Amino acid sequence: MKLISFFLSILAVLFSASSWAAAKPIPDPPTLKASSYFLVDFDSGRVLAEKNPDDHVEPASITKLMTAYLVDKAIADGDVSLDEMVTISEKAWRMKGSKMFVEVGKQVTVEELLKGLIIQSGNDASVALAEHIAGSESAFAGYMNHQAQLLGMTNTNFVNATGWPDENHYSSARDIATLTRVIIREFPESYRYYKEREYTFNKIRQFNRNRLLWRDETVDGVKTGHTEAAGFCLVASAERDEMRLISVVLGTDSDKARTQSSQSLLNYGFRFYETHKLYRDDEVLKTARIWYGDQEEVSMGVGRDIYITIPRGRYRDLDASMEIDREISAPVTRGQQLGQVNIKLDEELILSEGIVAMQAVGEGSLIDRALDSIKLMFR
């Protein structure tokens, strides 16, 4: 009897400990001496930490993320190619600040300039590419602002392709994170340049200013920025155990501070959260009866990959439920919403996603529709 009581006591302790662990609160994010910052999961888009995320700030050379993105789009659209030659203008050659040291009148490939822009943060490379694509840097800035609007970057306005200080040139931590997510998702081949630690051009060897590339092997980007007004800024991204985070730290007082602050944010996110892929874009979640159609059932899913970021160790506590339209009638188009899937954690709704038709269903014949009308009368 004493032995049974002992085991019951052990089970009670274990149950109590696991319940406490499940309900263990997540600590607040680290306190950073930065004007603004933002930490977001790449796949789910869940924000894990933020401070003044929508404040207008000077982005400095982080501006070059949009410049590089538009170059990638031009390549993808077939407007330019990586081996295409670019003639260096006097304006590009005369650019001050960080440079890859191109020479006026010389021809350089788009790929070399793209590396110089990303790895060496070359202002000369940025202007040369902007002029090559749009004819002038000012025209290219118009492209930049148009693309920013398309991406929903509502607190951003570009005046140039380099991040050279201008009172009308600004962005925000949230907008920069939005752009970074798009770059990584749409152009993984080009994104590999962001983890390169050094680049040699014209016999001049220069190092990537992102010190996290040396400190943390999981970090593979992204971009630094610095001016007197902007302070020291860093956009970083890291991937650990199939979870990718993006941090944006703006307005610190030193190179060391932006590096340590970014590392602290990334470590916080990875330590206390985990991301899971809940549903695939082609996954059938349910089949349901469809009336008046040329087939009797319709397959349903979410139509896209769905990820969720939750406190670490809480995956088994998720509760999923589906709500399907009571009566589904043809015709139905592919992608048409027919219900909702809801995900809860501790009774809190943390995700609600539409359930859509996975294929189109046309109207059935006159006889089929008449039979379905009769069946529905006695349903």
Sequence and secondary structure as in RCSB ss.txt:
>XXXX:A:sequence
MKLISFFLSILAVLFSASSWAAAKPIPDPPTLKASSYFLVDFDSGRVLAEKNPDDHVEPASITKLMTAYLVDKAI
ADGDVSLDEMVTISEKAWRMKGSKMFVEVGKQVTVEELLKGLIIQSGNDASVALAEHIAGSESAFAGYMNHQAQL
LGMTNTNFVNATGWPDENHYSSARDIATLTRVIIREFPESYRYYKEREYTFNKIRQFNRNRLLWRDETVDGVKTG
HTEAAGFCLVASAERDEMRLISVVLGTDSDKARTQSSQSLLNYGFRFYETHKLYRDDEVLKTARIWYGDQEEVSM
GVGRDIYITIPRGRYRDLDASMEIDREISAPVTRGQQLGQVNIKLDEELILSEGIVAMQAVGEGSLIDRALDSIK
LMFR
>XXXX:A:secstr
 HHHHHHHHHHHHHHHHHHHHHT          SSEEEEEETTT  EEEEESTT  B  GGGGHHHHHHHHHHHH
HTTSS TT EEE  HHHHH  SS     TT EEEHHHHHHHHHTS  HHHHHHHHHHHHSSHHHHHHHHHHHHHH
TT TT B S SS    TT BB HHHHHHHHHHHHHH HHHHGGGG  EEEETTEEEE S THHHH TTEEEEEEE
EETTTEEEEEEEEEETTEEEEEEEEEESSHHHHHHHHHHHHHHHHHHEEEEEEE TT   EEEEEESBSSSEEEE
E SS EEEEEETT GGG EEEEEE SSEES B TT EEEEEEEEETTEEEEEEEEEESS B B  HHHHHHHHHH
HHT 
